Structures are given as C-alpha cells and as structure tokens.
Amino acid sequence: MRCHYEVLNVSRYATFNEIKKAYKKLVIKWHPDKNLDNTEKATEEFQLIKRSFEVLSDPHVREWYDNHMDAILRGKVSSQYECDNFDVYQYFALCYKRFGDDECGFYSIYRKLFNKIAAEDSKYQTEEENNDFNIPDFGKSNSSFEDVECFYSYWQSYCTKNPYDPYDVTIAPNRKLARIEKENKKIRDKARKT
C-alpha cells in the first residue's frame, strides 16, 4: 500500500493548489490512452492517482487520513489494547488492482473482507443466531440486483456482537465497578475505531 502523498509526489503539508497541480500533471502522464504500450500499469497508476486526489482534495477526508495514516499504511493501530481481531484499515485505501473477479480484483478482495468480518462475528453469536440467517455474500461482477440488494440491506444495519470487554463487571461488588465500566467503555470505543 502506498501513501497518497507519495503517489502524488507532494509533501504532507502541501496546499490544495500544489496537490491539484501534481494531480493534473500525473493524470496526463499516466492516462491509459497515452500509454498504449503498457495500459495495465497505466490503468493501475491512474486509479491510484485518482484515489489519492479524492482523499487529499477533501479537507475532512484528508484530516482523517492524516490522523490515521500510520495505521492505514502499516495495517496496525498503535495502542496498549491488544485485540485479536483482524485490522480493516488496509481496506480503506485502494487495495485492489482492477474491477474483476480475479484474485487481485475488487470483488474478490472485498468478498474476502466481508467473509472475515462475518466469521469473526460468528464467534460471539449463539448457535441459534448462527443457524437462523445466512449472511449474504459480497457477490461478483455479474451478481443479480436481488443479490446486491440483499447484501446491502444486511450490511447497512450491521451491528457487531463482539463485546470488546476485557473485564467482567459482574464480579465487581463495589465502587470499583464504575472504574471497570469506564475502562471497558474506553477499550470498546478504541476497538470500534480500529
């Protein structure tokens, strides 16, 4: 995964005009129509350049990216809380090479992601909950509208069953309970942000 600033060849403190100028220059250089001898590489670079500009040209998205850049690029969050869940930060940036069903394609990459999320969440569900409903698949490039609609209707209202609580509040008989609950809330919030 490459840094958006690196893709556009600008500094982290570049102004919007500097980012826009670099973007225009690179789009002309890497446009697939201008690189007929190597269209696959040009298309890949062109997509990266477009995605980087989308992120860095929006002030709110850029601020979020700047705050989480290390975690996104390294695929880890630096904190004291150790979580055994997989890290989804790598999926916030462009992590596929093309729109297709092949191994490096959009549909394959994100199908695996949603399958991992479902598998991780199933550890915290009861057997009845696991048997009651099959989680819809991400689909393929030729999926029907009904399949896509089913996928979105499930995942738009998704709420994890993972409690993220390392401390059992039921064993605290006195005022320590409030501190344990606060600590659990901090850890839950930190884990949900990752």
C-alpha positions in Angstrom: 0.0 0.0 0.0 1.4 3.4 -1.0 0.9 6.7 0.8 -1.4 9.1 -1.1 1.2 11.9 -0.7 3.8 9.6 -2.2 1.5 8.7 -5.1 1.0 12.4 -6.0 4.7 13.2 -5.2 3.8 16.1 -2.8 4.7 16.8 0.8 2.4 16.1 3.7 1.9 19.8 4.2 1.2 20.6 0.5 -1.6 23.1 -0.2 -4.7 22.3 -2.2 -3.2 24.1 -5.3 0.0 22.1 -5.1 -2.0 18.8 -4.8 -4.2 19.8 -7.8 -1.2 20.8 -9.9 0.6 17.5 -9.2 -2.6 15.6 -9.9 -3.1 17.2 -13.3 0.5 16.6 -14.2 0.3 12.9 -13.2 -3.1 12.3 -14.8 -1.7 13.5 -18.2 1.4 11.3 -17.8 -0.4 8.1 -16.7 -3.7 8.3 -18.6 -4.2 4.8 -20.2 -5.0 6.4 -23.6 -1.5 7.9 -23.6 0.3 4.7 -22.6 -1.0 2.2 -25.2 2.2 0.1 -24.9 1.5 -0.6 -21.2 -2.1 0.0 -20.5 -2.4 -2.3 -17.5 0.3 -0.5 -15.5 -1.0 2.9 -16.7 -4.6 2.0 -15.6 -3.3 0.9 -12.2 -1.3 4.1 -11.7 -4.2 6.2 -13.0 -6.6 4.7 -10.4 -4.1 5.3 -7.6 -3.6 8.9 -8.7 -7.4 9.5 -8.9 -8.0 7.9 -5.5 -5.1 9.8 -3.9 -6.5 13.1 -5.2 -10.0 12.2 -4.0 -8.7 11.7 -0.5 -6.3 14.7 -0.4 -8.6 17.2 -2.1 -11.4 16.9 0.5 -10.3 18.7 3.7 -12.3 16.4 6.1 -11.2 13.2 4.4 -7.6 14.5 4.3 -7.6 15.3 8.0 -8.9 11.8 8.8 -6.3 10.3 6.6 -3.5 12.3 8.2 -4.7 11.2 11.7 -4.8 7.6 10.7 -2.1 7.4 8.0 0.4 5.3 10.0 -2.3 2.8 10.9 -3.5 2.6 7.3 -0.1 2.2 5.7 1.2 -0.3 8.3 -2.1 -2.1 8.8 -1.8 -1.7 12.5 -3.0 0.6 15.3 -0.5 1.6 17.9 -2.1 1.3 21.3 -1.9 -0.6 24.5 -5.0 -2.5 23.9 -4.2 -5.8 22.2 -7.0 -7.1 20.1 -7.1 -10.4 18.3 -9.4 -9.1 15.6 -8.1 -8.5 12.1 -7.4 -4.9 11.1 -9.6 -3.4 8.4 -7.6 -0.2 7.9 -5.9 -1.6 4.8 -9.3 -1.8 3.1 -9.9 2.0 3.4 -7.3 2.7 0.7 -7.1 1.3 -2.8 -6.3 -2.3 -2.2 -7.4 -3.9 -5.5 -5.8 -3.7 -8.9 -8.8 -3.8 -11.2 -12.5 -4.3 -11.2 -12.9 -8.0 -11.7 -13.4 -11.4 -10.1 -9.8 -12.5 -10.3 -7.6 -12.8 -7.2 -6.5 -9.2 -7.1 -9.8 -7.8 -8.3 -12.3 -5.6 -6.4 -14.9 -8.3 -6.0 -12.5 -11.0 -4.7 -10.8 -8.7 -2.2 -13.9 -7.3 -0.7 -15.7 -10.6 -0.7 -12.9 -12.0 1.5 -13.1 -9.0 3.8 -16.8 -9.4 4.4 -16.4 -13.1 4.9 -13.7 -12.4 7.5 -16.0 -9.9 9.3 -18.8 -12.4 9.3 -16.6 -15.3 10.5 -15.1 -13.1 13.3 -18.6 -12.0 14.5 -19.9 -15.6 14.4 -17.6 -16.4 17.3 -19.8 -14.2 19.5 -23.2 -15.4 18.4 -25.3 -18.2 19.8 -25.9 -21.3 17.8 -29.4 -20.2 17.1 -28.3 -16.9 15.7 -25.7 -18.6 13.5 -28.3 -21.0 12.2 -31.2 -18.5 11.8 -29.7 -16.5 9.0 -27.1 -16.8 6.3 -25.1 -13.7 5.8 -25.3 -12.6 2.2 -22.2 -12.9 0.0 -20.5 -9.7 -1.4 -21.1 -11.0 -4.9 -19.3 -10.9 -8.2 -19.2 -8.6 -11.2 -22.3 -10.4 -12.7 -24.4 -10.6 -9.5 -28.1 -10.1 -9.8 -29.8 -7.0 -8.5 -31.6 -9.1 -5.9 -28.3 -10.4 -4.5 -26.8 -6.9 -4.3 -30.0 -5.6 -2.6 -29.9 -8.4 -0.1 -26.2 -7.7 0.6 -26.8 -4.0 1.2 -29.9 -4.5 3.3 -28.0 -6.8 5.7 -24.8 -4.8 6.0 -26.4 -1.3 6.2 -27.9 -2.3 9.5 -25.0 -4.4 10.7 -24.0 -4.3 14.3 -21.3 -6.5 15.7 -21.9 -9.0 18.5 -18.3 -8.6 19.7 -18.4 -7.2 23.2 -14.8 -5.9 23.3 -14.9 -6.0 27.1 -11.8 -7.5 28.7 -13.2 -7.0 32.2 -16.2 -8.8 33.7 -18.3 -6.2 35.5 -20.4 -8.8 37.2 -17.6 -9.7 39.6 -17.1 -6.2 40.9 -19.1 -5.8 44.2 -18.5 -2.1 44.9 -17.3 1.2 43.6 -14.6 -0.4 41.5 -17.5 -1.3 39.2 -17.7 2.2 37.9 -14.0 2.2 37.1 -14.2 -1.1 35.4 -17.2 0.0 33.3 -15.3 3.2 32.3 -12.2 1.1 31.3 -14.4 -1.2 29.3 -16.1 1.7 27.6 -12.7 3.2 26.7 -11.4 -0.1 25.3 -14.7 -0.7 23.4 -14.5 2.7 21.8 -10.9 2.3 20.9 -11.5 -1.1 19.4 -14.5 0.1 17.4 -12.5 2.9 15.9 -10.0 0.3 14.6 
